[in-house]
Amino acid sequence: MLMFDYDRDIMQPPEEREELDPSQYIYVGCGQYRYVGDEV
C-alpha cells in the first residue's frame, strides 16, 4: 500500500495540457516526473 507522498502527488503531469499524454511521463524518483514522449 502506497503512503501519501506530497511530492509525488503535486508533481504529477498537468492533466489540462491535452497535447502532453500523461502516459508519456515516467517517475524518476524524488517526486520528479520526466517526459519521455520526445524520446520514444
Legacy VTK file of the C-alpha trace (Angstrom):
# vtk DataFile Version 3.0
C-alpha trace
ASCII
DATASET POLYDATA
POINTS 40 float
0.000 0.000 0.000
1.377 3.351 -1.051
1.524 6.069 1.562
0.659 9.647 0.748
3.589 11.298 -0.986
3.211 15.067 -1.202
5.917 15.484 -3.839
4.591 12.643 -5.952
1.028 13.930 -5.919
1.980 17.570 -6.525
4.463 16.824 -9.314
2.089 14.780 -11.455
1.906 15.914 -15.094
-0.706 18.656 -15.637
-3.859 16.979 -16.916
-5.208 20.142 -18.520
-2.473 20.082 -21.155
-4.017 17.734 -23.698
-1.003 17.879 -26.027
1.044 16.073 -23.395
-0.001 12.493 -22.768
0.352 11.615 -19.057
1.291 8.086 -20.119
4.421 9.562 -21.715
5.767 10.524 -18.297
7.949 8.283 -16.177
8.544 8.599 -12.447
12.275 9.118 -11.907
12.160 9.294 -8.119
12.389 12.093 -5.556
8.950 13.359 -6.570
10.058 14.101 -10.116
8.492 13.075 -13.402
10.259 13.081 -16.754
8.531 13.478 -20.098
9.715 10.759 -22.460
7.303 11.349 -25.341
10.013 13.135 -27.305
12.479 10.287 -26.807
10.274 7.344 -27.701
LINES 1 41
40 0 1 2 3 4 5 6 7 8 9 10 11 12 13 14 15 16 17 18 19 20 21 22 23 24 25 26 27 28 29 30 31 32 33 34 35 36 37 38 39
